[in-house]
Amino acid sequence: MNRKDTAGCTVALHQPHYLPWLGLLDKIDRSDRFVILDNVQFERRGWQNRNYVLGSAKPVLLTVPVIQGNRDDRIRDKRVDNSQNWKHRHYKALAEHCYRKAPYWRVYRDEIAHLYEEEWDSLADLAVATTRMLMRWFGIDTPLLLASEIGDFPGRKSELLAQICAKTGADTMLSGDGARDYLEPGVLRRYGIGVEWQDFRHPVYPQHARGPADFVPRLSAIDLLLNTGPEALHLLRQTRTQS
């Protein structure tokens, strides 16, 4: 049974990512509401403005250039550096070097092309647009909320997450396993919120022009989609039931 059919409200939170990876889509799919943390500090050399896709020889890193500000810039204030021809480079990489021969490239190429024809000034807007695009193609209908539109929150770290969860009516926060080292469950309990760990398991699926022994994980979720099409969501969910 999908979590959305059960009692209670599970909320997950994460910074917006450009062409997000499967772990983030899994987190969205498993939650009743997903909060995009556009109100936190932009991470240089993080994943808000870049991700990997699969090239013919090795993974290709697609990076959206941003205008350099100061280290305290929040993600929602980060501007794309459109003086660089990044849109042409990214689409060319996808269309010519990475996925031209993928089984489902022709199904999705027109909308991918349209994404790169649009003008993007806000990095957050671009990242959210790529997330919504992938969600729609996967068939994930979890409501997305922007933290900056929910309210102003004085807390930091675990306190901030607890405050946002409480504002959205959550009784459970779904957290990625990478947060085990710094998340403070006791802080969330003070707000009446429990913690559920994601325990994400990466699916293994056919990648065009590669054998099973050469599988490359941790790419943008677009890799699974362009290789498996309508089976993508089933393959993503299937790993949760495997022991």
Secondary structure, 3 states (H helix, E strand, C coil): CCHHHCCCCEEEEECCCCCCEHHHHHHHHCCCEEEECCCCECCCCCCCCEEEEECCCCEEEEECCECCCCCCCEHHHCEECCCCCHHHHHHHHHHHHHCCCCCCHHHHHHHHHHHHHCCCCEHHHHHHHHHHHHHHHHCCCCCEEEHHHHCCCCCCCHHHHHHHHHHCCCCEEEECHHHCCCCCHHHHHHCCCEEEECCCCCCCCCCCCCCHHHCCCCCECHHHHHHHHHHHHHHHHHHHHCC
